[in-house]
Amino acid sequence: MADLKREFWDRIEDVRSGMLGIKGEGRLVPMSPKADDDAPGALWFITAKGTELARSVAAGPRDAQFVVADDGEGLYADLDGTLEHSTDREALDEAWSFVADAWFDGGKHDAAVCLLKFTPSKGEVSVTEGGGAKFLYEIAKAHLTDETPDMGEHGTVTFA
């Protein structure tokens, strides 16, 4: 069985988007995660200070949810954790990308830039191998052999 926690951190590095939101508020928004390569344990997001997410954590950390479904990386996850505003300039430098740069005229020094830190606590994680071709192969094989398709590993992961 795969070490799902390790697999999550290995694969999330190449994921370009997921859905992030405050737990219980019902609205998730597309965001680009950035994992800390040197010290896995948090995902970083860049948004503008006036967004709903930024306003939601202005008074302090909040319970949040991050959902990712990435066929290319074979990573599917629904994570609970804590979302908070961060002033960590080193983390902002690390998280900054050409995508973030497109949103802010003043670059990472723009006054509207807001760095968010999501620290997962637990969640459901699934990992698959081979992307779409592997999926189609497993489905075809199942029809021919009457065996259950091998869809990878799935389980509950505790991060903290």
C-alpha positions in Angstrom: 0.0 0.0 0.0 1.2 3.5 -0.9 2.2 6.0 1.8 -0.7 8.3 0.9 0.6 11.2 2.9 4.0 11.1 1.1 2.3 10.5 -2.3 0.1 13.6 -1.7 3.1 15.9 -1.0 5.0 14.5 -3.9 2.2 14.9 -6.4 0.7 18.2 -5.2 3.9 20.0 -6.3 2.8 19.7 -10.0 -1.0 20.4 -9.4 -2.0 23.7 -10.9 -5.4 24.2 -9.4 -7.9 23.1 -6.8 -10.9 24.4 -5.0 -10.4 26.2 -1.7 -13.0 27.6 0.8 -14.0 28.3 4.3 -15.6 25.2 5.9 -19.4 25.4 6.3 -19.7 28.5 4.1 -20.5 26.4 1.0 -18.5 28.2 -1.6 -15.2 26.9 -2.9 -13.2 28.9 -5.4 -10.5 27.9 -7.8 -7.0 28.5 -6.5 -3.4 27.6 -7.5 -1.6 25.7 -4.6 2.1 25.9 -4.0 3.6 23.3 -1.7 6.7 24.1 0.3 9.4 22.0 -1.4 11.7 22.1 1.6 9.2 21.5 4.4 6.0 19.8 3.4 3.1 20.6 5.7 1.4 23.6 4.2 0.0 24.8 0.9 0.3 28.4 0.0 -2.2 30.5 -2.1 -2.0 34.0 -3.4 -5.1 36.1 -3.7 -6.1 39.8 -3.4 -6.9 41.4 -0.1 -10.4 42.2 -1.1 -11.4 38.7 -2.0 -13.9 36.7 0.1 -11.2 34.3 1.2 -8.9 37.1 2.3 -11.7 38.8 4.2 -12.7 35.6 5.8 -9.3 35.0 7.5 -8.5 38.7 8.2 -9.6 38.3 11.9 -7.7 35.0 12.3 -7.4 31.4 11.2 -10.5 29.6 10.0 -11.5 26.0 9.3 -11.2 25.4 5.6 -11.4 22.8 2.9 -9.2 22.2 -0.2 -10.3 19.8 -2.9 -8.1 18.6 -5.8 -8.9 16.3 -8.8 -5.9 16.2 -11.1 -5.9 13.4 -13.7 -2.4 14.2 -14.9 -0.9 13.7 -11.5 -3.3 11.0 -10.5 -4.2 12.9 -7.3 -7.6 13.3 -5.9 -8.1 14.7 -2.4 -10.7 16.4 -0.1 -8.8 18.0 2.8 -9.9 19.7 6.0 -7.5 22.1 7.6 -6.8 25.7 8.7 -6.6 28.7 6.5 -4.9 31.8 7.7 -3.4 35.1 6.4 0.4 35.1 6.3 3.0 37.8 6.1 5.9 35.4 5.4 7.9 37.1 2.6 10.1 34.1 2.0 7.0 32.0 1.5 5.5 34.6 -0.9 8.8 34.6 -2.9 8.6 30.8 -3.1 4.9 30.8 -4.1 5.1 33.6 -6.6 4.5 32.5 -10.2 3.8 33.9 -13.6 0.1 33.1 -12.9 0.1 35.3 -9.8 2.1 38.0 -11.7 -0.7 38.3 -14.2 -3.2 39.4 -11.5 -1.1 42.1 -9.8 0.3 45.2 -11.7 2.9 45.8 -8.9 4.1 42.2 -8.8 4.6 40.5 -5.5 5.1 44.0 -3.9 1.6 45.1 -4.9 -0.3 46.4 -1.9 -3.3 44.1 -2.8 -1.3 40.9 -2.6 -2.5 38.5 0.2 -0.7 35.3 1.0 -2.8 32.5 2.5 -1.5 29.4 4.3 -3.5 26.2 4.3 -2.4 23.6 6.8 -4.2 20.3 6.2 -5.2 18.3 9.3 -6.9 15.3 7.7 -8.6 14.2 4.5 -9.5 11.6 2.0 -6.7 11.0 -0.6 -6.7 8.8 -3.7 -3.7 8.2 -5.9 -3.7 6.4 -9.3 -1.0 5.5 -11.8 -0.9 6.1 -15.5 -3.5 8.8 -16.0 -6.4 8.3 -18.4 -4.8 5.5 -20.4 -4.4 3.4 -17.3 -8.0 4.0 -16.3 -9.3 2.9 -19.7 -7.0 -0.1 -19.6 -8.3 -1.2 -16.2 -11.9 -0.7 -17.3 -11.4 -2.8 -20.4 -9.5 -5.5 -18.5 -12.4 -5.6 -16.0 -14.9 -6.2 -18.7 -12.8 -9.0 -20.2 -11.8 -10.8 -16.9 -14.7 -9.9 -14.6 -12.1 -8.6 -12.1 -12.5 -5.3 -10.3 -10.4 -2.5 -11.9 -7.3 -1.4 -10.0 -8.0 2.3 -9.4 -5.0 2.9 -7.2 -4.9 3.6 -3.4 -7.4 5.4 -1.3 -7.6 6.2 2.4 -7.9 8.7 5.1 -4.7 10.7 5.9 -3.9 12.5 9.1 -1.5 15.3 8.3 -0.9 16.9 11.8 
